[in-house]
């Protein structure tokens, strides 16, 4: 089982509602949504999201507003303090990451430049 710790990210009510909708519409029982970052795109990195049947035991577990989000351990320092939101505009709807570690984003909105946060103090 994945280990629990402090919440790396927070989830807004809108994001939690959308996660619950996705979970309810998924084929079979899912453990939750897994978030990470990957190298690529014109700004250097992109967020990743996948439904998971079984989390990786090394994942950080975030339980917020009755949803479970797993954070890839390689992404933790890039996501510390991030607020995950879901918004709908005239042109698009989707998850939005309000990330204090993001220093720039590309014009397409698919790629970001992230810097790692300082590691949390021991004992958290």
N, C-alpha and C positions, 0 to 999 in steps of 0.2 A: 504494500500500500504506500502511496506517496506520503511524504512527511508534511506535517503542518507546521507553520511558523507565522511570523508577522505577515500582514498583507502587503505584498509587493505592489499590487495595484488595487484601485478601488473601482467599483462598478456603479454607474448611475442607475436610477430606476428605469430609464428608457432602455439602457443596455440590458439590464436584467430581464425586462419584459421580452425583449427580442430574443435573448438566449433561451428563455423558457419556451417561446414559440418554436424556435429551431429544434429544441430538444423534443418537444411534443410531436413534431412532424417527422422526426428521424425514424429510419427503419431500425427497429430493435432498441434495446436499452443502451443508452450511452452514459458514460461516467461524467462527462462534461465537455467543456470547450478548452482546447489547449492553445496557448498563445506563445509565440516566439518571434524572433527576428532572424532574417537571413541576409547574407550579402547579395547585393544586386541592385539594379535600377540605376538611374542617372545620378541620384544623390548618395548612393552607397549602400543603403539598407532598406529592407521592406519588412513590414509586420506580416506574420503568418498566423492563421487560425485554422484549426482542424477539430472536428468532433472526434472524441476518443472513446473507445470501448473500455480500455484499461490505461490509466496514466502510467507514465514512467515513474518508478519508485523515487527517482531523484527530483521529480517535478516539485515546485513550490505549489502548495494548495491554497487557493483563495476562496473562502466561502463568504459571500457578501450578498445580501438581499435575496436569500433563498436560491442562489445559483452557485455552482462550483466551476471555478476556472483554474486550470493548471498552467503554470508558467514554466517553460523550458528553462532548466538551470543555466544554460549558456546565455539566456536573455535577461536574467534577473538584474544585473547591474545596468542594463540599458533601459529597463522598465520601472525601476524604483520610483515611486511617487506618481506613477501614471494613473490618470483617470480614464477609464474606458466608458465611452458614451455611444449612443446610437441616435442619429439624427436623420430627418427627412427634409429635403429642400425641394424646390421646384425641379431641379435637375438630377438629383440622385438621393438615394438613401443608403445608409451603411454605418458601420462602426467607425468611430472616431477616437483616436488616442490623443488625449491632452497630456503630453509627455514633457516634463521639465528637462529631460536629457536630450531633447531634440533641438539641434542648433540650426537646421534648415530643412526645407522640403523642396522637391522638384515641382514644377508647374503642373505635371499630370496628376499629382496627388497620390501616386502609388509608391513613391520612394522618399526616404528621409535620411538625413544625416544625424546620427546619434553619437553621443559620447557617454562612456560609462560613468555612473554615479559613484561617489565614494562608498565603500563598503559600510554597512551598518555597524554600529558599535557591538562588541561582543555581548552576548547575553540577550539579544533581541530575537 
